[in-house]
Amino acid sequence: MAAAILAASPAHTRRAWRAWVLPLGALGAAEALLRWRPVQSDAVALPSAVVQALLQALADGSLWSATWQTLAAMLGGLLAGGALGLLVGVWFGLSRRVAARGALLVELLRPLPAVALIPVAMLVFGFGYRLEIFVVGFSVFFPMLMLSHAAVQAVPARLLEVGRMLRLTMAARVRKIVLPAALPRLFVALRLCIGIALVVAVTTEIASNPQGLGYALLSAQQSLAPELMLAVLAWVGLLGWGLNAGLLALQRRWFGGLAATGAGR
Amino acid sequence: MKPRFGEALAAVGVVLAFVLLWGAVAHFEWVSAVFLPGPLATAEALRDGLRQGELLPLLLQTVERMVYGWLLASIAGVLLGALIGTSAALRAWVQPTLELVRPLPASALMPLAIALMGLSQSMVLCVIAFGAVWPVLLATVHGFAAVEPRLFEVGRVLRLSRAAFIWKVGLPNALPDVLGGMRLSLTVALILAIVGEMLASQSGLGTAIVQAARSFRSADLFAGVALLGGVGLASNALLALLEGRLLRWQRP
């Protein structure tokens, strides 16, 4: 398998190492510099110490439990806000009249930054999962609405005519024609929303909610443990990168080039 | 496609219905007034806050922070993006690292920034700039990398220097991408300004709404949230307007 890839794209793989020079070089330089001139700091630590702290936090389970807390809040927010956004988006996509009437309200509410709702959620729910799920849910609602609206709009009009000709009910048309045809783009929407959900979940935890990875970051900083703080930071980055890369691989495998159009940025 | 009058009226009607529903929920106390003030109470808090002059300075501080951070990010993003985007060699070395760092939530860097710089004004500004730089930077790189290859040849034939090429050929061609990135950056900058204020207790609307929530002044809280929504709406609309003007020459 690996040999086949090597043979297939020699120029590409021969140069692939260049991608790693900058990040690994920077880490190596930091390690060397800090060993040569050790500094007492609350903000920097030896890269090797950071790796050690990461492994230890993974081994004693503290990082895993924080990760699950963040993931659970993300998932809850996606289920609540994403599903609602999907429903409204599909509705808008099916009826131009509904979309035109709802457009102004959406445009007025959409620019509201989700983090501004943290105090509102704090007041209503207190600390905990419900606060975070509410904020994450709001943050993915509008992107999901816009993207699924666009996805349904992109369904070829002829397919809809077929549905009408076969006298399918509205529900059957949505289930049998619209959703399958829009699925690749809806998956892209899901991938983008998962990215947003992670960022907002961590942000909520840093700004107020005492749980999850964001809080782990903040408490490591406050207990003056820079190696742990940097380890959690690296873990958050790894998680975001891994989620995106995994979903991107699934997207390519399931839909190939079908999903490539439209939702680039 | 010109918007018909009736359609526009219907859209306004939907907004009014939403406000009425909000008013009904608050008036009949389906949700306790401690949590949800009515639209009138919110409007009153907004009016009083603006008239008595407490809200306006807070608003300006937040907007100032957002704009400065965004300008820093835009300048750095366009300059670096132009450099990286015009050089295929540099792209091969640097772009993978950029893609690696990009998904990192900028707010996650706030603890690190606090450890480095303390709970200060400049810490918040640095985090805003760092977080908001990515959309501009990557869009600019993409915009410059997608410049028609024949234009590069034209530049070489005319013996344009790198800077002249970037200014005269590259930037106009990359402008749609750059402006799109800047619009995204502005959204990020507003979010980070609010979070930064909350965390570092810098005075501004972000801190004000947290304090309002802590002391159960829900009308003030909603007034602040509405104002932040207004900032988002206005800044987005302004940039869209600017985009339309700057890109007018590109449309046939």
Interface residues (C-beta under 8 A of the other chain):
Chain A: R15 R18 A19 W20 V21 L22 P23 S41 D42 A43 A100 R101 G102 A103 L104 L105 E107 L108 L109 P111 L112 P113 A114 V115 A116 L117 I118 P119 V120 M122 L123 V124 G195 L198 V199 V202 T203 I206 A207 S208 L213 G214 L217 L218 A220 Q221 P226 M229 L230 L233 V236 G237 G240 W241 N244 R265
Chain B: E7 A10 A11 V12 G13 V14 V15 F18 V34 F35 A92 W93 V94 P96 T97 L100 V101 P103 L104 P105 S107 A108 L109 M110 P111 L112 I114 A115 L116 A139 G180 L184 T187 L190 I191 I194 V195 M198 L199 G206 I209 V210 A212 A213 F216 S218 L221 F222 G224 V225 L228 G229 G232 L233 S235 N236
